[in-house]
Amino acid sequence: MHKLIRVICVLAISSATVTGQETITIDSCIHWAKENYPLFRQNAVTSQLLEQNEKAVRENWLPKLSFMAQATYNTEVVQFNFPGMNIDFPHDAYMTALSLEQTLIDGGRIKAQGNIERTSSEITIRQNEVELYKLVERINQLYINILLGRENINVLQLYKEDLENRAKNIRLGVENGMVLPSALDELSAEILKTEQNIDQSVFQLLGLYKTLSLYTGKEISDQTELMVQPIGGEAIQLEINRPEMKLFDLQTTLLEQRYKLINKNAIPTLSLGASGNYGRPGPNFINQDLRFFGSANLTLRWNISSLYGLNREKTKLELNKSLVELQKEAFLFNIQASLNTQTSQLEAYSRIIEKDNEIIEKRQRVTATASSQMENGKITVVNYLSQLNAELQATLNKKVHEIQRMNLISSINATSGSFNF
């Protein structure tokens, strides 16, 4: 009964440990890294800045108010000298004015400026997305190095266990005088060297855990289970959908919008103005009393000289659009070249893993034969352990190749931009 209770407790603890172990994927790590990266918060600031810039553009439709106060002293003034009548005007003058001007027709300038502000802000956000996309490669490399590091430690541990088992048998031989002590010293030195490699690998892996934790903002350790699953899943995506593509399109749109603004500047504008004044003299300079007076105007403005450069600006637009298109073509060329290389490597890994399966199958048969021979006393335990280690090594090689194949699929999906994080 006590044994049964002990077994139940052990199973319960084991179950709680497995349940409490966190499982993560490379997709989740990339998503966390994006949200944790300082540049990601810049998008919110850019959106707020756009809102303020749009308010400033819309304010161009609001009436423009101005106030002016002026006192003037003139050394010379108008004088009227007629027979029997002399009129002298004062040398000092005073004027205060409150003026208002309202744009009635702007030729589409304000709307064009608003479009430019929105496109410029979206370009800034897309540029941030391009920079953030570089995180995909960084996180992928960290993730893969952790997986490979774990497998490397497993191999070293198995190798150490094999050496220790060999050392036990040799120690018996030394004690019986059948083996020279130098053979045991050689094995002991190899065990110490392997322990050094294990310690070095463990500390390297610890550094990778800390770096990945820093990027993701999550605590990741040797207790965290990392799924062997490529970026975006097992499906290979070759359709190019990188954030740079949208950036190229936005750059072309911005060039066109700026050209439209130049055309809008060549259209006449119409505005209505009014002014209320207090002072002297006024339009009737004969009346030198301090008084209120006002004026109103309807103004048509047309900068005719702006027409001179329209053809030149159109040529510049076409040239700049050609430059953007060439940059886009060069980018697509390089991406396609990378995808061609990666897909060819993927085919090679598929064949390598097929060979791994054959090697494991043959190693299993060899180990089974060695087990039978050991039981019949035909070979020693050392010989059997050597065959067993070879089988384990073949299994681990397959695991490493699967991780490398996963990394290649991740690279393909990241290169094509199919992964939307």
Buried (B, 14 or more C-beta within 10 A) or exposed (E): EEEEEEEEEEEEEEEEEEEEEEEBBBBBBBBBBBEBBEBBEBBEEBEEBBEEBBEEBEEEEEEEEEEEEEEEEEEEEEEEEEEEEEEEBEEEBEBBBBBBBEBEEBBBBBBBBBBBBBBBBBBBBBBBBEBBBEBBBBBBBBBBBBBBBBBBBBBBEBBBBBBEBBBEBBBEBBEEEEBEEEBBEEBBEBBEEBEEBBEEBEEBBEEBBEBBBEBBEBEBEEEBEBBBBBBBBEEBBBEBEBBBBBBBEBBBBBBBBBBBBBBBBBBEBBBBBBBBBBBBBBEEEEEBEEEEBBEEEEEEEEEEEBEEEBEEBEEBBEEBBEEBEEBBEEBBEEBBEBBEEBEEBBEEBEEBBEEBEEBBEEBBEBBEBBBEBBEEEEBEEBEBBBBBBBBBBBBBBBBBBBBBBBBBBBBBBBBBBBBEB
